């Protein structure tokens, strides 16, 4: 969260697997209840309904305004950041992002979706928030995660943002992002998760918990039998090979360019990939996009203030 005058700029990275702010992370799942749930942790109360957040991952949808879930998860992100600072009434500017190939066509409708209610009152984890949402900036995913270091991106660089639902690819040449060389592939970590679960079920007749597979993806291991571990590891290794296959489709050449990996899938590359570490950078901060959204939004608001000041002179 960044302060800008009377406003609080709060980034919400609306992932298919996780909702990230600059400082918090929660599973992007939401379950509605007509009465108050037994457990109050991660509970949103809004418009007479209760919502448990994070118990189940949300399914992939190509347009995030198809239902109200991402709006409700935006409120959760706002509350998570404000609550850290014990702020319960605030004017907020939301900074967020969309997949590279979709941002051109979906930016305005997603912005309107976030801004549909200017004044919002809700409770999160029993604490009441009164928020006035006065603005929303929507950026392309991936680039904000590295924008603070863009001065070092000389020569030819490929950026791959591997999320739960999609993989975004962008070329950056001599510090300049190439707008006509951006692509979005529906090849996120969730596809690897599904293959791993099916591999265990088909071979051993066991339904492995998502949390166990996520731990293997994140750390390379888990406290389970070696036969199950090796089976999941093999699926992860094959998935990473497929990732590099997709990158080569977009002319990735490790001898001619540097590769930068961001997003939740970066841990899979780190733990199961074969690559030249001197030419591949893995950005492990899962909140990197959210932090970049806030910085870019502040720059844009600062510029707007400068223009207004000049007009008033």
MOWOGI-V413943 format. One record per residue. N is the residue number from 1. BURIAL is I if it has 16 or more other ideal C-beta (glycine too) atoms within 10 Angstrom, else O. Layout:
# MOWOGI-V413943
{{N & BURIAL} {N & BURIAL}}
This chain:
# MOWOGI-V413943
{{1 & I} {2 & I} {3 & O} {4 & I} {5 & O} {6 & O} {7 & I} {8 & I} {9 & I} {10 & I} {11 & I} {12 & I} {13 & I} {14 & I} {15 & I} {16 & I} {17 & I} {18 & I} {19 & I} {20 & I} {21 & I} {22 & I} {23 & O} {24 & I} {25 & I} {26 & I} {27 & I} {28 & I} {29 & I} {30 & I} {31 & O} {32 & O} {33 & O} {34 & O} {35 & O} {36 & O} {37 & O} {38 & O} {39 & O} {40 & O} {41 & O} {42 & I} {43 & I} {44 & I} {45 & I} {46 & I} {47 & O} {48 & O} {49 & O} {50 & I} {51 & I} {52 & I} {53 & I} {54 & I} {55 & O} {56 & O} {57 & I} {58 & I} {59 & O} {60 & O} {61 & O} {62 & O} {63 & O} {64 & I} {65 & I} {66 & O} {67 & O} {68 & O} {69 & I} {70 & I} {71 & I} {72 & I} {73 & I} {74 & I} {75 & I} {76 & I} {77 & I} {78 & I} {79 & I} {80 & I} {81 & I} {82 & I} {83 & O} {84 & O} {85 & O} {86 & O} {87 & O} {88 & O} {89 & O} {90 & I} {91 & O} {92 & I} {93 & I} {94 & I} {95 & I} {96 & I} {97 & I} {98 & I} {99 & I} {100 & I} {101 & I} {102 & I} {103 & I} {104 & O} {105 & O} {106 & I} {107 & I} {108 & O} {109 & O} {110 & I} {111 & I} {112 & O} {113 & I} {114 & I} {115 & O} {116 & O} {117 & O} {118 & O} {119 & O} {120 & I} {121 & O} {122 & I} {123 & I} {124 & I} {125 & O} {126 & O} {127 & O} {128 & O} {129 & I} {130 & O} {131 & I} {132 & O} {133 & I} {134 & O} {135 & I} {136 & I} {137 & I} {138 & I} {139 & I} {140 & I} {141 & I} {142 & I} {143 & I} {144 & I} {145 & I} {146 & I} {147 & I} {148 & O} {149 & O} {150 & O} {151 & O} {152 & O} {153 & I} {154 & O} {155 & O} {156 & O} {157 & I} {158 & I} {159 & I} {160 & I} {161 & I} {162 & I} {163 & I} {164 & I} {165 & I} {166 & I} {167 & I} {168 & I} {169 & I} {170 & I} {171 & I} {172 & I} {173 & O} {174 & O} {175 & O} {176 & O} {177 & I} {178 & O} {179 & O} {180 & O} {181 & O} {182 & I} {183 & O} {184 & I} {185 & I} {186 & O} {187 & I} {188 & I} {189 & I} {190 & I} {191 & I} {192 & I} {193 & I} {194 & O} {195 & I} {196 & I} {197 & I} {198 & O} {199 & I} {200 & I} {201 & O} {202 & O} {203 & O} {204 & O} {205 & O} {206 & O} {207 & O} {208 & I} {209 & O} {210 & O} {211 & O} {212 & I} {213 & I} {214 & I} {215 & I} {216 & I} {217 & I} {218 & I} {219 & O} {220 & O} {221 & O} {222 & I} {223 & O} {224 & I} {225 & O} {226 & O} {227 & O} {228 & I} {229 & I} {230 & O} {231 & I} {232 & I} {233 & I} {234 & O} {235 & I} {236 & I} {237 & O} {238 & O} {239 & I} {240 & I} {241 & O} {242 & O} {243 & I} {244 & I} {245 & O} {246 & I} {247 & I} {248 & O} {249 & O} {250 & O} {251 & O} {252 & I} {253 & O} {254 & I} {255 & O} {256 & O} {257 & I} {258 & I} {259 & I} {260 & I} {261 & I} {262 & I} {263 & I} {264 & I} {265 & I} {266 & I} {267 & I} {268 & I} {269 & I} {270 & I} {271 & I} {272 & I} {273 & I} {274 & O} {275 & O} {276 & O} {277 & O} {278 & O} {279 & O} {280 & I} {281 & I} {282 & I} {283 & I} {284 & O} {285 & O} {286 & I} {287 & I} {288 & I} {289 & I} {290 & I} {291 & I} {292 & I} {293 & I} {294 & I} {295 & I} {296 & I} {297 & I} {298 & I} {299 & O} {300 & I} {301 & I} {302 & O} {303 & O} {304 & O} {305 & O} {306 & O} {307 & O} {308 & O} {309 & O} {310 & O} {311 & O} {312 & O} {313 & O}}
